[in-house]
Amino acid sequence: MPVRLLLTLMLLALAGGPAWAQDADVEVPAGAATPGPMAGTIEPIYETATVKTVAPGATPADKHITIELTGGAHPGTTVEVLQHLSGQAGFDLPVVPGDEIVVAELPDPLGVQAQYQIADYQRAKPTGALLAFVALLLLLIGGLRGLKTLGVLALTGVAVVGVLLPLTVKGVSPLPVAVGLAAAIALVTTLLTSGPGRKSWAAVAGTTAGAAIAALVGVAAAHFTRLSGVASEEAVGAQAVAHGTIDFTGLLVAGMVVGALGVMLDMALSISSAVDELAEANPGLERGLLLQAGLQVGRDLLSTSSNTLFLAYLGSFLPVLLALGSSGLAGPRLWHQETLAAEAATLAIGLVGLLAALPLTALIATWLQPARR
């Protein structure tokens, strides 16, 4: 699931921050999993560089690469790097002159000469350009609503990165924090998009209640299916850096809640808006009919919302499914894998949140309407 993967990667960055901050010139490539410090080991220093020349080596798989350091303690320094390509996609990083890369500097224990290895491509600039392009499209097409959408996205990112992850690194249980953030995100989103009013309060209350119920069911599901939360390589790396201070199972369930929050809020706001509009158009309509109308709108949205969750999770899980199938796992062995069980639980918890938010939002929206004559 993209949200859970993003949470884990950001958590890895925050958990490893104190170790990386020991050298102010160190730059760590985004998403790089840094192992925890061990006695007698030399920690690499990540620096940015630009490829100058690429020459053939002793074999077709070997390349002699000249790079110029652009960051770190020695910018402008030219060094030679010997690269061996294994021929496996995803592991090799073929480069050409002009490529901007990240290199790992391995200091010589004797202090004679440092060794450099190509660690990754520099992706900050193109990623930032892509995000800026999407933001510009939102402003051009969406106008004021596009601006509000950007504000909601920014606040959501700040809430997750600036609140949930730092508290999790400090040892705070991430699940109650995630439920609280779900309520705050729902409140800010509805106020920015719909303004204050009965339909906004009903949507916020229904979404918060659905998130809380999903969190409780998620805790039970993680316990009975024995999900550790460290099935991915990123989580294993974060666990090595965190030294046992992080509740990874709670983080897994928190990711389930955050991942389904957007769909829950969308459905809740649609239900509460329908009830509010119907009540204003028919002042004499009984509460029972209002509730029935809200429930019917929710049922109509349930199939599309559920399919949205399923397709989002399935799309992000395709590489993992391919890896599991290619490894020869089938039948019971495949279904016993924690990665597959975690994704199934993620989908199930998201659906639980939707199913809980549907009737609760309809009830709250109906209750908030003025007394019928």
C-alpha positions, 0 to 999 in steps of 0.5 A, spaced: 500 500 500 503 506 498 501 510 504 504 504 509 510 504 504 511 512 505 510 511 512 515 506 513 520 510 509 519 517 512 520 513 519 526 510 517 529 517 515 526 520 522 529 514 526 536 515 522 536 522 523 540 523 529 546 518 526 546 522 519 546 528 523 553 527 526 556 529 519 553 536 517 555 535 510 552 528 509 546 527 504 542 521 504 539 518 498 531 518 499 528 511 501 535 508 502 535 503 508 541 505 512 543 499 517 544 500 524 551 501 527 555 495 529 561 495 533 567 495 528 563 497 522 565 503 518 558 507 516 558 510 509 557 517 508 552 519 502 554 525 497 552 528 491 556 527 485 556 528 477 558 523 472 564 525 468 566 520 463 564 512 463 569 507 460 569 500 459 573 495 464 576 489 464 570 485 462 563 488 459 560 488 466 565 492 468 565 500 468 571 505 469 567 511 471 569 518 473 565 522 477 565 529 480 563 530 487 558 536 488 556 535 495 559 533 502 566 535 505 570 535 498 565 539 492 569 539 486 573 533 487 574 528 481 575 521 483 575 514 480 569 509 481 569 501 478 562 499 477 560 492 476 553 491 473 550 484 475 545 484 469 539 484 474 534 490 473 533 494 480 540 492 482 544 495 477 545 503 476 547 504 469 550 511 468 552 516 462 556 522 462 552 528 465 548 523 470 547 526 477 548 521 482 549 519 490 555 516 492 557 512 498 563 514 501 567 508 505 572 511 509 579 507 509 580 505 516 587 507 515 586 514 513 589 513 506 584 513 501 576 513 501 573 508 497 566 511 493 561 506 490 555 509 486 549 508 491 543 511 487 540 516 482 539 523 484 531 524 484 530 530 488 529 535 482 525 531 478 520 529 483 520 536 486 518 538 478 513 533 478 510 535 484 510 542 482 507 541 475 501 537 479 500 543 483 500 548 477 495 543 474 490 543 480 491 551 481 489 552 473 484 547 473 481 547 480 482 555 481 480 556 488 478 549 490 485 547 487 488 552 492 484 549 498 486 542 495 493 544 496 492 546 503 489 540 505 494 536 502 500 540 505 496 540 512 495 532 511 503 531 510 505 536 515 500 532 520 503 525 518 511 527 517 511 532 523 506 529 528 505 521 527 512 519 525 516 523 530 512 521 536 512 514 534 520 514 533 520 517 541 516 510 543 509 513 543 503 508 540 502 510 533 495 508 533 491 513 538 495 518 534 493 516 528 486 516 530 486 523 533 490 525 526 484 522 522 479 527 526 483 533 525 485 532 518 477 530 517 475 537 520 480 541 516 478 538 510 471 539 511 472 546 513 476 548 507 472 545 502 465 545 505 465 550 510 462 550 517 455 547 518 451 541 520 453 537 514 461 538 515 460 536 523 456 530 521 462 528 516 467 529 521 464 525 526 462 519 522 469 519 519 472 519 526 468 514 529 469 509 523 477 510 523 476 509 531 472 502 529 477 500 524 483 501 529 480 497 534 478 491 529 485 492 526 489 491 533 485 485 533 486 483 526 494 484 527 494 480 533 490 474 531 494 474 524 500 475 528 502 481 524 509 484 526 509 490 521 516 488 519 515 484 513 518 489 508 525 491 507 524 498 509 521 496 516 527 491 517 532 497 516 528 502 520 527 497 526 535 496 525 536 504 526 530 504 532 533 499 536 526 497 539 523 503 541 518 503 535 511 499 535 511 497 528 505 493 529 501 499 531 504 503 525 502 497 521 495 498 523 495 506 523 497 505 516 491 502 515 487 507 518 490 513 514 490 509 508 482 508 508 481 515 511 480 519 504 475 514 502 471 514 508 471 522 509 469 522 501 463 517 503 461 521 509 461 528 506 457 525 501 452 522 505 451 528 510 451 533 504 445 528 501 441 528 508 442 536 509 440 538 502 434 533 502 432 536 509 432 543 506 428 542 500 423 538 504 422 541 511 416 537 513 420 530 512 420 526 517 427 524 520 426 516 519 425 518 511 432 522 512 435 517 515 433 512 510 435 516 504 442 517 507 443 510 508 441 509 501 446 514 498 451 510 503 449 504 500 450 506 493 457 509 494 459 503 498 461 499 492 465 504 488 468 506 494 470 499 496 473 498 489 477 504 489 480 501 496 481 494 492 484 497 486 489 502 490 492 496 494 492 491 489 496 496 484 501 497 489 501 490 491 503 487 484 510 487 484 510 483 491 505 479 488 510 478 482 516 476 487 512 471 491 509 468 484 516 468 481 519 465 488 515 458 487 510 459 492 503 457 491 497 454 495 498 454 503 505 457 503 503 463 499 497 465 503 502 464 509 506 469 507 506 476 512 506 480 506 500 478 503 496 477 510 498 484 511 495 487 505 489 483 506 488 485 513 489 492 510 483 492 505 479 488 510 480 494 515 479 499 510 472 496 508 471 496 516 472 503 516 467 504 510 462 500 513 462 503 520 462 510 517 456 509 513 450 508 518 454 512 523 454 518 518 447 517 516 445 517 524 449 523 526 447 527 520 439 526 521 440 527 528 443 534 527 437 536 523 432 541 526 426 538 529 421 536 524 414 539 524 
